[in-house]
């Protein structure tokens, strides 16, 4: 079976993904660079950013989760809200000055 759009794929997402987000990392702060694969991140797990993770595209959120970016590489210190609940789609966020991210508040 071939899917022609992302909405069709989302209809098949199981309820187990309700407390998570699907993200794609980008090599430029405005998401005009190379986009990586899609990654699924569960709530309350800290993810240290790689040296080429300059921005993030938020593609799917299963529930009203929030994505936070932190100044430290262990999800501590000052944090910034990157995504408000239920605003998923092709949304690009710069990660300049941030070294880790966490999905939370689901």
Wavefront OBJ file of the C-alpha trace (Angstrom):
o trace
v 0.000 0.000 0.000
v 1.421 3.384 -0.977
v 0.579 6.547 0.966
v 0.270 9.745 -1.016
v 0.120 12.195 1.865
v 1.207 12.469 5.469
v -2.377 12.732 6.770
v -3.115 9.195 5.554
v -0.140 7.900 7.504
v -1.225 9.715 10.680
v -4.582 7.939 10.581
v -2.688 4.689 11.216
v -0.711 5.959 14.216
v -1.577 3.875 17.293
v -2.793 5.418 20.523
v 0.524 4.399 22.136
v 2.003 7.465 20.428
v -0.339 9.805 22.311
v 2.407 11.054 24.659
v 5.038 11.738 22.035
v 6.178 13.823 19.075
v 7.654 13.015 15.702
v 10.549 15.329 14.839
v 13.013 15.824 11.993
v 16.354 17.554 12.609
v 17.801 20.070 10.120
v 21.325 21.338 9.454
v 20.306 25.035 9.129
v 18.523 27.270 11.673
v 15.727 28.106 9.184
v 15.232 24.459 8.079
v 16.543 25.191 4.578
v 19.379 22.673 4.992
v 19.470 18.908 4.903
v 16.640 17.285 6.810
v 17.297 14.027 8.568
v 15.014 11.080 9.102
v 11.897 11.331 11.239
v 12.412 10.383 14.880
v 9.786 9.504 17.445
v 10.359 10.908 20.946
v 8.395 9.862 24.031
v 7.498 12.237 26.834
v 9.960 12.984 29.641
v 13.068 11.661 27.845
v 16.012 14.043 27.472
v 17.741 14.092 24.075
v 21.133 15.739 23.641
v 21.482 17.512 20.300
v 24.152 16.556 17.797
v 26.669 18.951 16.238
v 24.538 19.278 13.068
v 21.167 19.735 14.797
v 20.568 23.442 14.131
v 16.775 23.354 13.825
v 13.861 20.986 14.294
v 10.721 20.391 12.230
v 7.810 19.173 14.355
v 5.668 16.852 12.235
v 3.287 15.191 14.638
v 2.161 15.411 18.227
v -0.237 12.760 19.513
v -1.611 14.821 22.377
v -1.203 18.343 23.683
v 2.516 17.882 24.401
v 5.067 20.685 24.537
v 8.614 20.517 23.177
v 11.210 22.298 25.312
v 14.802 23.183 24.357
v 17.443 23.644 27.046
v 20.729 25.556 27.288
v 22.518 22.566 28.848
v 23.024 19.172 27.177
v 21.218 17.314 29.984
v 17.838 19.130 29.863
v 18.703 21.457 32.728
v 19.032 25.207 32.971
v 17.004 27.813 31.139
v 14.431 26.299 28.788
v 12.468 27.644 25.838
v 9.082 26.446 24.609
v 9.418 25.320 20.999
v 5.935 23.962 20.437
v 2.575 24.757 21.908
v 0.001 21.936 22.217
v -1.733 20.842 19.005
v 0.280 23.121 16.686
v 1.986 20.277 14.841
v 2.612 20.360 11.131
v 5.547 21.555 9.123
v 6.802 23.819 11.917
v 10.489 24.839 11.989
v 12.249 25.979 15.166
v 15.833 27.209 15.449
v 17.911 25.468 18.115
v 20.656 28.088 18.214
v 22.071 28.300 21.739
v 20.255 25.103 22.822
v 21.885 21.737 23.491
v 19.049 19.363 24.449
v 15.299 18.878 24.024
v 12.474 17.131 25.877
v 8.824 16.393 25.088
v 6.783 17.154 28.213
v 3.457 18.267 29.669
v 1.466 15.580 27.834
l 1 2 3 4 5 6 7 8 9 10 11 12 13 14 15 16 17 18 19 20 21 22 23 24 25 26 27 28 29 30 31 32 33 34 35 36 37 38 39 40 41 42 43 44 45 46 47 48 49 50 51 52 53 54 55 56 57 58 59 60 61 62 63 64 65 66 67 68 69 70 71 72 73 74 75 76 77 78 79 80 81 82 83 84 85 86 87 88 89 90 91 92 93 94 95 96 97 98 99 100 101 102 103 104 105 106
